């Protein structure tokens, strides 16, 4: 199936994001308190993640309908 490389790449990116989120959790607990800028950036992450969830869910409803060549 030609979609497997896409999933592999997406899952690798998700795992990297999980690691970065864990790093932020550690920094906020051990290094420095959350700033207003951090809160704004977290809101942007949440908005982007929510949009990505919606886009990923929508993939299930795409009908196979190849374009015919003329």
C-alpha positions in Angstrom: 0.0 0.0 0.0 1.5 3.4 -1.0 0.1 5.1 2.1 2.4 3.4 4.6 5.3 5.9 4.2 2.9 8.7 5.0 1.8 7.0 8.2 5.3 6.2 9.2 6.4 9.8 8.7 3.4 11.2 10.6 3.9 8.8 13.5 7.6 9.7 13.7 6.6 13.4 13.8 4.0 12.7 16.5 6.5 10.9 18.6 8.9 13.8 18.3 6.1 16.2 19.3 5.4 14.1 22.4 9.0 14.3 23.3 9.0 18.1 23.0 5.8 18.3 25.0 7.5 16.3 27.8 10.4 18.7 27.6 8.1 21.6 28.1 6.4 19.9 31.0 9.7 19.4 32.6 10.9 23.0 32.0 7.6 24.5 33.4 7.9 22.3 36.5 11.7 22.5 37.1 13.2 25.5 35.2 10.8 28.4 34.9 7.2 29.3 35.4 4.8 29.6 32.4 4.8 33.1 30.9 2.0 34.9 29.1 3.9 34.2 25.8 4.0 30.5 26.7 0.3 30.5 27.3 -0.3 32.1 23.9 2.0 29.6 22.2 0.2 26.7 24.0 -3.1 28.1 22.8 -1.7 28.1 19.2 -0.5 24.5 19.7 -4.0 23.4 20.9 -5.7 25.2 18.0 -3.3 23.5 15.5 -3.7 20.1 17.1 -7.5 20.4 17.1 -7.5 21.3 13.4 -5.2 18.4 12.7 -7.5 16.0 14.5 -10.4 17.2 12.4 -8.3 16.8 9.2 -7.2 13.3 10.2 -10.8 12.3 11.0 -12.0 13.6 7.6 -9.6 11.3 5.8 -11.9 8.4 6.6 -14.7 10.0 4.5 -12.7 10.5 1.3 -14.2 8.4 -1.4 -12.0 6.7 -3.9 -12.6 8.5 -7.2 -9.5 8.6 -9.4 -9.3 11.4 -11.9 -9.6 10.1 -15.5 -6.9 11.2 -17.9 -8.0 12.6 -21.1 
